[in-house]
Amino acid sequence: MVNLLIYLFVAAIIGWVATELMHDRSNLLLNIVVAIVGAFLAGFFLSPIFNVGTINDAITIPTILVTLLGSIILLLIIRLFRRSRRR
């Protein structure tokens, strides 16, 4: 139970940092979702490149950075889909 709370807390912080860097509006739940989905995205594409896991594996500085990069990539993809829909 404590591990789940720590995981959600770290995910919320990562999601918040990612949305702040991308200048998106968000709330706590969205920040957590962005970080968790970003971690899965990073696990598939970035972990093999950098040979580092994500926060789904362990919570360390390298895994936090890889998860943050995955979250930023996720927000970029969402932004591209939003722009293509507006046209």
N, C-alpha and C positions, 0 to 999 in steps of 0.2 A: 504494500500500500504506500509506504513511504517512497519507494523507488518510482512508483507511478506519479506521485506528486512532484518529485524532483524532475522527472522527465517532462511533465507538462509545464512546469515552471521554466525550465531551460528552453523548451519549445516556444513558449510565449515570448521570451526575451529574444530568441533568434528571429521569430516572425516579426516582432516589433522593429528590430534593427533592419531587417530586410525591407519592410514597408516604409520605414523612414528613409532609407537610402534610395528607394524608388519613388519617393514622394507620393505614396498612395495613402488613402484613408482606410482605416481598419479599426477593428475592436479586438478585445481579448480573444474571443473564440476564433475569429478569422486569423489572428496571428498564430494561434496554436495549429490550426489547420494548414496554414501556409508552410510552417516549419515541418510538420509531419509529412505532408506531401512532398515538400522540397527534399526531405531526408530520403524518401523512397526514390525520388528522381535522381538524387545524387548517388544513391547506392547502386543504381543501374549504370549510370554514365560516368560519374566522376570518381567513384571509389577505385575502379580498375586503373584509371589513369594515374591517380595520385597515390595509389596503394595505401589508402587510409579509409577507415570505415566511416559511418555516420553516427549520429546520436542514438540510432537504433541499436548500435553495437555497444558503445560506451560513451560516457560524457567526459571528453578530454578536449583540450584546445584544438588539436587538429580535426577531430570529428565535428566540433562546433563550427569551425571555419568551412569545412566541406558542406555541412548542412546549410550554412548561411549562403554559400554559393549556389547550392541547389535551389534554395528558396528564392534567390534573386532571379535565377533562370526561369523558375516557375512564374514569377511575377512578370517577367519579360514576355513569356509565351501568352499569358492572360492578356497583357496589354496589346499584343499583336492581334489576338482574336477580337478584342473590343474595337480596335481601329478598323479591321476588315469588315465588321458588321455595320459600322456607321456609314460606310460608303455605299 
